[in-house]
Amino acid sequence: MKTIKTLSVAAVAALSLMSFGSFAQSISVTSSTLDGAEAKIAAQAQQHGEQYKITEANTNNLVHMTAELYK
């Protein structure tokens, strides 16, 4: 039983370290147009040397856009 607990703790620790390195950074911007919001996200991605994937866009009075940056 003690061996199983030790192995479980070691497995959880190893998986948490692996997944920590693979998390993408989430960013949000606002603009008056969709093109303007995407341009802001593209500029931030370029600044960090990363690519981006838009995950959300909302167009009420202003455009609010969220994206994930990843390598």
PyMOL commands that set and color helices and strands:
alter all, ss='L'
color gray80, all
select helices_A, chain A and resi 2-22+34-48
alter helices_A, ss='H'
color red, helices_A
select strands_A, chain A and resi 25-31+51-59+63-70
alter strands_A, ss='S'
color yellow, strands_A
deselect
rebuild
show_as cartoon
